Amino acid sequence: MNMMHYWRAMWGIIGRELWRFVTQRERFISALVRPLVWLFVFAAGFRAALGLAITPPYETYILYEVYITPGLIGMIQLFNGMQSSLSMVYDREMGSMRILMVCPLPRWFLLLSKLLAGTGVSILQVYVFLAIAWFYDIHAPWQGYLWVLPTLMLSGLMLGALGLLLSSFIKQLENFAGVMNFVIFPMFFMSTALYPLWKMKESSVLLSQMAQYNPFSQAVELIRFALYGQFNKYAFIYTLCAFMLFMTAAIIGYNPSKGMMVKKGGG
Amino acid sequence: MKPAIALSIENLSFSYSGKKALDQVSFKICAGECTLLLGPNGAGKSTLFSLITRLYDTHEGRIELCGFDIKQQTRQALAKLGVVFQQTTLDMDLTVMQNLRYHTALHGLGRKEAVQRIQKELERLNMFDRRFEKIRQLNGGHRRRVEIARALLHKPALLLLDEPTVGLDVPSRLAIVDYVHQLAVDEKLAVLWASHLIDEIYPNDHLIVLHKGQIKANGTVDDVLKITNTTMVKDAFYNLTQGGQA
């Protein structure tokens, strides 16, 4: 097995995922509509109810729409990560996952390639969202649009790895609805995506602590700071550790000798 | 000269939560040999395939593909294997070509070589003209042909087919049965074909009858008829599986 084999396989997996995404127009549109509704409707309505103090990385008072934008970027990646895991469960039920699993490459590499492919798709969605937000007068410094790219990579990988991990546990497609209720919604609402920590602390200390340790919060903060050209070291380390933890668990989950494959009855 | 052993299975056992699905299964398949794995539903055929393809882990016994242990030398072993699963595993929204290119990428083939092999395999199956059609537009028989072409692209030594003709009309079924038998002869390919359709057996085939996780018969068609004292495979199968549905 030479490096060229790995390279070709990785691009094969990424190319397939990107092509599928581009050709599935409904998926592309729905991935954009969700955060845009939050931005145009929810944020506009919520603006009056929530007063925001000046907190880093912001140096002046900001509109709620500006505050919520990194959270919505996180939302795009969170949903995309879950969508990828849904497609893994679907692929497994339909059998096309088997083709991937019987190819002569290490399983961790195949899963990582799949993850990179999903992250690439989510980054595409994020930049289209940011472009639309720009026309809605939500502007970050132009360098921020570049700085945010590596952080999107990491946050996308972390959320994708979580999706991958969940997919190794989900037995059937029908069980996926549970993921929506027990993972996506708590993760999104119990985070700094919609309101800052200090604001949350005013109503519940416990809730703010939970939000602080929520890896999604840290991913959102990483994006928020990067968008303004700043590096949030704590959020970076936290997100990186969460990615490594989720990825390791997902690899174990997909390992035929250790994971859930046998218990589930195959891939 | 004795033909090379493509698949060797020794004392293979497997259980699902305490219930034995395979019990001390042993057999060998040589290059150029077409082996039909017969067994009623629940006989353990799918479990056996999942173990050979390493979707399940081997806890008891040993599986070797062209001398490579599936557990210790997984990647070398899997490189020798071509598989057609029972369910269609093609991406419906991609074209024939895209599906096949995906497979060649997974097996590390370069663009030029991939295109040449795809053309060769598709031409052999009269599917080359349809290479830019989406899988969704093809009928069941044609989808199966694409899957067989795909399984051969990386030049495997062993071709596994898990009831590939289920749900196909008679002409499509016969064409596939004939094609695979011819492949075994022409390409010196070892074939393991799980089936419960007696008419897919050719007189020169090897038969393995699996029932309740155990091998009840293993040999040529003549051998199996002799040990069961029957003249038709249908009757032999009936005797060996105590009336199990063929």
Interface residues (C-beta under 8 A of the other chain):
Chain A: M1 N2 M4 H5 Y6 R8 A9 W11 G12 I13 G15 R16 W19 R20 T23 Q24 M94 G95 S96 R98 I99 L100 M101 V102 C103 P104 L105 P106 P256 S257 M261 V262 G265 G266 G267
Chain B: Y16 S50 T53 R54 L55 Y56 D57 T74 R75 Q76 A77 L78 A79 L81 V83 F85 Q86 Q87 T88 T89 L90 D91 D93 L94 Q98 R101 Y102 H103 T104 A105 L106 H107 G108 L109 G110
